């Protein structure tokens, strides 16, 4: 897309390739960047927010990370403004091409605003549980991050269920994402989070625990960290 190419920066592209771990054996292996800031991508997405599905699909299958990100930002806006029928179609499209939502920022920008918003409003949230059980890292992240829509609605059962599913996940990116969701649950209702911690603090991954208690007073953080060392 020329509108994106005009904003490219080789220096930023190099920095992003390092930041998003694109080296051999890293989680973003093979991903390519042209070097565009998120604000600039949002400006382009706003300009092209009525882009037809066929062209969005082309962007999603680009090797360039920013092309995929811009397509997803456009999709989130189309979902937000769409009718129920249009929203259903966007969810089907998203799930059909979910393999292209293949880095943590792509997931985090789009999944809560499309899948999370949809299943919170219309039901069908067991799809998120299924994604959380996937062998694919990005599908698992989609499962937990999508539950932010439920946290915002103060519906904590699903976020807690999926967090429990992910307690034994071995990837640090999942520990961070799950702890992030748990922290937000605690901001809404500390009792819900603390019940979860009483059950799992001793065995949950340390990164997940640290993220989940970031908003606790220091004295309580220390207590939970000691609890996790038992």
N, C-alpha and C positions, 0 to 999 in steps of 0.2 A: 504494500500500500504506500503510494507516494507520500501521502500526508504524514506517515510515520517515518519514512526514510529521510525526509527533510529535517527531522528532528534528531537524527542519530548522532551519537558521539562515540568515536572509537575508544577514547580514554575511559568513558563510563562503561562501555561494553566490556572492556578488559576487567575493570573493577567488579562488575556484576558477575562475570564468569567465575571470578574467585569467590565472591560472596555466596553465590548459589551452588557452590561445590560441584563444578562441572567436570572435574578431573576423573581419570580412570578409577573406577571402583567407588566413587563418591555418589551421593544420592541423586545429584543432578547431572550425572555423566552424559556427555554429548549434547547438552542443551546449548543453544547458541543465542547470543545477545547482539543487538545493534546499538544499545546504549541510549535509552530514552527514560526520562523520569516518569514517575507515576502521575504527577499532575498533568504533564503533557499528554500522556496516554488518555487520561480522563477528558481532556479538552478535545482530542480527536474523536473519542467515543461519543461525546456529546454532539459533535458535528455530524457523525455518521450513525446516529442512534436508530435510524430506520433501515439500516442495512439489511437486505434480504437474507434469509436463512442460507441460501447457496453460497453467498459470499462470506458469511460468518464461518461456514464450514471450511472454506478455503483458508481462512485465517487460522482456524483452530488446528489445521494440519500443516501449518508452516513450521519450519524448523526454528524460526525466530521466536524467542520467548515473548517479546513485546507484542508480536502479532497475536499470539494466543491470548495474552492478557487483555488486549484491547477488545478482542472478540467477546471475552467473558464479561468485561465491564458493560459492553453494549447489551449482552444478554440479560444482565441483572437489571438494567434500565428498562428493557423491553418487558421483562417479567413484572417489574414494579408498576408499570403503566398499563399492562395488558388486561384483557377480559379473562374470565375464568377459563374459557375455551383456549385462548391464546396462552395462558399460563400453563395449562395442561400440555400443550404442544411444546412449550419451551422446556418443561421438565423431561418430556420424552426425548427431546433433542439432546439435552444435557447428558442424560443417562446413556444414550446411544453413543455419545462421543466422549464419555468420561475418561477414557484412556489418554485423552489429550490434555486433561486437567492434571498435569504431571509435575508440579512442583508446589512447595508449601504455600507460596504467595498466591498462586493461581487458585488453589483450593480455598484459601482463607478469604479471598475477595469475593468469590462466587457462590460457594456451597451454602453458607448461611442465608444468603439473600434469595437463593432459588430453591434448593431442596429443603432447607430448614424452614423457610417461610411457607412453602407449599404444604409440607407435611404437618406443620403446626396448625395451619389454618383448615386444611381439608382432610387430615387423617392420612394413614398409610405409613406412619413413622417406623414400622418394622423394617422398611427398606433401609433405614439408617443403621439399624442393628445388623442387618445382613452385610452392609458395607463395612461396618466396624470389624466384622469377622473375616474380611477378605484377606487373601495372601498379599495383595498389592498394598504397598505403603500408602499411596495417595488415596486409595479408596477407603482405607482405615481412617486416615485423617479426615476425609470427607464425612465419614460417619459421625465422628465426635464433634468436629467444628460446626457442622450443621445444627447441632443442638443449641447453639447460641440463640437461635430463634425461640426455642422453648424456654431457655433461661430468661430471656427478655420478657416472655409472657408469664414468668413465675410458675412454670410447669417443670418441676424438677425430676419427675420420675424417670423420664427417658435419658436425660443427661447422666443421672446416677447409674442407670442400668448400663449405658454404654461405657461409662468410666470403669465400671466393674468388669465388663468384658475385656477391657484393655489393660487391666492391672498387670498382666504377665507379658505385655508387649515388650519386645527387646530393643526397639528403636528409640533413640533419644528424642527425635522429632515428635514421636507419639507421647512420650513422657511429658514434654513441654506442652503440647496441645491439650492433653487431658488435664494436666494441672491448671492450665489456663482456664478451662471450662469450670473446673471445680472451684477455683478462686472466684469466678463470677457468680456461681451458685451461692458461695458464702457471702458475697456482697449483698445478695438479695435476702438470704436466710441463713444465718450462721448455724442455726440448730441442725439444718439439713446437712451442711458440710461436716459439722463436728460429729454427727452420727456416723457418717461415712468414714471419717478419720479414725474413730474409735474401733471400727471393724477392720480397717485396712492399713493404718499408719505404720504398723510394725513390719509389714511385708511389701508395701507398695514401693516402686522405684523412688530413689531419693530425689531425683529431679522433679518428678511428679509431685511429691510431697512438698518440696520447697516452693514450687510455683503455687500450689493450692493454698498455702498459708501466708502468702505475701502480705495480705491485708490484716492479718492478726497482729495484735500488739506484740512487741518483742518478747515479753515474758512468756506469752502463750506459744509463740513460734518455737522458742527454746524447749518448751515442754513437749511439743509435738515432735520435734527433732530427736529428743531423747527417747520418746515413745517409739519412734521409728528405728531406734538402735537396739531395742530389746530383742 
